[in-house]
Amino acid sequence: MDDLDFAGVERREWFTPKVAAAYARDFARAADMVVPALVARSGAGPGKRALDLCCGHGNVSAGLLQAGAEVTGLDFSPAMLDMARAQVPDAVFVQGDAMALGFRAARFDAVTIGFGMPHLPDPPKALAEAARVLKSGGRLAYSVWCGPDVDTALGYVFGAIADHGDPEISLPPGPGANDYADPDIAFPALAAAGFAAPQMVRVESHWQVDDPAAPYRFFLEGTARGGALLRPQPPHRAAAIRRAVVETVLARHGSGPRWTVPIPAMVVSATAA
Ligand SMILES: C[S@@+](CC[C@H](N)C(=O)[O-])C[C@H]1O[C@@H](n2cnc3c(N)ncnc32)[C@H](O)[C@@H]1O
């Protein structure tokens, strides 16, 4: 599609103010539902210092603050950080790379990564950095969307792309979108980074929509991976993908006029050794 590598595509997408704003406006309505589980599993609370990696527009940071923690959010996207600073004025937000943190060792009691893992070219590097900046006994909690093996809007959209998309349009090699929701991948990676007692829980989240094409639009406008695959589609293929998503929503969730479209997540947590 172009000559950017995975990191370059991620950077291009998340640095685009329209993509960041659409994520915060639409897609994150489902991500927001996962925040309480993420915060609870991070152990954040009064007297604790929490670091929110890939903080985006600050939804997880807001949850950590509400739990009573002192919060630092980190993201590489200036567009996301502008929104986070405006929406969560009581947290500190810094620009940085989740795979190369500028914090001293053992500075934090809790680290969260809300839906950031699949966007990192090297997720084990981010886990190692999280382990380094956590105190011994500190907690890491991250969230990842469930894969298409369960009933999820993510499966509707990526299934439609596989069936109707231009086979010439693909992403550069990188981690799978749902790799770290798989305990066979996540738990050994956590152990290798120095974490113990890994746990994984499923969290139900969804979108309430009055347009059965909304999930197509949410992925098109407000995601890095989905946008990079959907935006370059020629019009007839884009229309076929959109139609397939609508048909799946109607077939699985009735004729409307409102739909509850599931997009469940896994929350994974572990303790720093
Ligand atoms: C899907 S959004 C998640 C936002 C928020 N944490 C949530 O739970 O809804 C992923 C975020 O990761 C950020 N991101 C991607 N790669 C990054 C990197 N290497 N370092 C820091 N942030 C990164 C993006 O800018 C984006 O804000």
The ligand as a MOL file (V3000), in Angstrom:
LIG
                    3D

  0  0  0     0  0            999 V3000
M  V30 BEGIN CTAB
M  V30 COUNTS 27 29 0 0 0
M  V30 BEGIN ATOM
M  V30 1 C -6.4340 2.2280 20.8290 0
M  V30 2 S -5.7570 3.6840 21.5350 0 CHG=1
M  V30 3 C -6.0660 3.4160 23.2610 0
M  V30 4 C -6.4210 4.6480 24.0360 0
M  V30 5 C -6.8160 4.4070 25.4930 0
M  V30 6 N -5.6970 3.8750 26.2540 0
M  V30 7 C -8.0060 3.4830 25.6300 0
M  V30 8 O -7.9320 2.5110 26.4050 0
M  V30 9 O -9.0390 3.7270 25.0110 0 CHG=-1
M  V30 10 C -4.0300 3.2740 21.3940 0
M  V30 11 C -3.1310 4.4260 21.8220 0
M  V30 12 O -1.7640 3.9700 21.7890 0
M  V30 13 C -0.9420 5.0380 21.3630 0
M  V30 14 N 0.3280 4.4590 20.9130 0
M  V30 15 C 0.5290 3.6220 19.8650 0
M  V30 16 N 1.8340 3.2870 19.7860 0
M  V30 17 C 2.4760 3.9160 20.8180 0
M  V30 18 C 3.8140 3.9270 21.2920 0
M  V30 19 N 4.7890 3.2470 20.6700 0
M  V30 20 N 4.1010 4.6280 22.4080 0
M  V30 21 C 3.1310 5.3570 23.0340 0
M  V30 22 N 1.8430 5.3880 22.6210 0
M  V30 23 C 1.5120 4.6610 21.5390 0
M  V30 24 C -1.7790 5.7250 20.2860 0
M  V30 25 O -1.3660 7.0470 20.0310 0
M  V30 26 C -3.1800 5.6490 20.9000 0
M  V30 27 O -3.4470 6.7910 21.6660 0
M  V30 END ATOM
M  V30 BEGIN BOND
M  V30 1 1 1 2
M  V30 2 1 2 3
M  V30 3 1 2 10
M  V30 4 1 3 4
M  V30 5 1 4 5
M  V30 6 1 5 6
M  V30 7 1 5 7
M  V30 8 2 7 8
M  V30 9 1 7 9
M  V30 10 1 10 11
M  V30 11 1 11 12
M  V30 12 1 11 26
M  V30 13 1 12 13
M  V30 14 1 13 14
M  V30 15 1 13 24
M  V30 16 1 14 15
M  V30 17 1 14 23
M  V30 18 2 15 16
M  V30 19 1 16 17
M  V30 20 1 17 18
M  V30 21 2 17 23
M  V30 22 1 18 19
M  V30 23 2 18 20
M  V30 24 1 20 21
M  V30 25 2 21 22
M  V30 26 1 22 23
M  V30 27 1 24 25
M  V30 28 1 24 26
M  V30 29 1 26 27
M  V30 END BOND
M  V30 END CTAB
M  END
